[in-house]
């Protein structure tokens, strides 16, 4: 599934000719950012490329939403595996975060 603006690569989608992921554009779009704002956030993209990516997403919404959900599930599984592999490190990290948090009245 590709078009002039989006290409499918090994395990993902990229804006054609760039290293910018379609994920980045879609997440910004779903947060309510305009195409113009997204283009400003990604200086390597033209406004035309951003509109093309959004159009690709809207035309393939079901498949891309499923792809994004799978990517999120994969991320969560990797995150949990890392925690399970080194629980002491993550405990130290949590302790350090607590020490850095400002005291609450």
C-alpha positions, 0 to 999 in steps of 0.5 A: 500500500503506497502512493506518490506521498507515502511508501511502505518500508520494512515494518512501516510507512514513510513519507516518500523520499524522506525518513519521516514516518507516517506515524508522526504525521498521523499522530499530529493530525489526530491531535488536531494540528493543521497541515500547515502546523505539521509542515512547520514541525517537519521542515524536511516536508513540503506542505504538499507532502503533508497533505498527501500523507493526510489524504493517504491516511484518510483513504486507508484509515482502517488499515493505518489505524490497525497498523498504529495499534499494532505498533503501540502493542509491540512497543508496550510488549518491548517496554514490559520485556525490558522491565522484566529483564532488569527490574532493579534498574527500573526500581532505581529509576523510579526512586530517582524520579521520586527524588527529583519531583518537587515536594507536594504540600 
